[in-house]
Amino acid sequence: MSSPVEDTINALTEFESLLDSAKNDAAESKKRMLKGAQEWAEAAKSAALARADKMASETIAKARTEAERDAAQIRSSGEAALRRYEQAMGRHTAEAAEHVAKRLLGESS
């Protein structure tokens, strides 16, 4: 037969063993939880970066389209101004040539 002291010691030993097991289980749970949280954070980071990259690409594409449209308008207005300049130069060149010819021939205008 066992004495009450032995029963108490056995109960405490069993309790200590259960407590150690619970501590180990808690430590393993903590590791799994931290690993899961880290994996979730990495997935969230990847998703956020992918979304930011997509938004940046869309913004760049929109800016490029607007810049190309603006460049086409500038080119068009520049070409129109060049045509007007060339026409004016043609008119003035003809007028200047006529004026010089009249002066050389002694005619006054």
Order of alpha helices (4+ residues) and beta strands (2+ residues): alpha
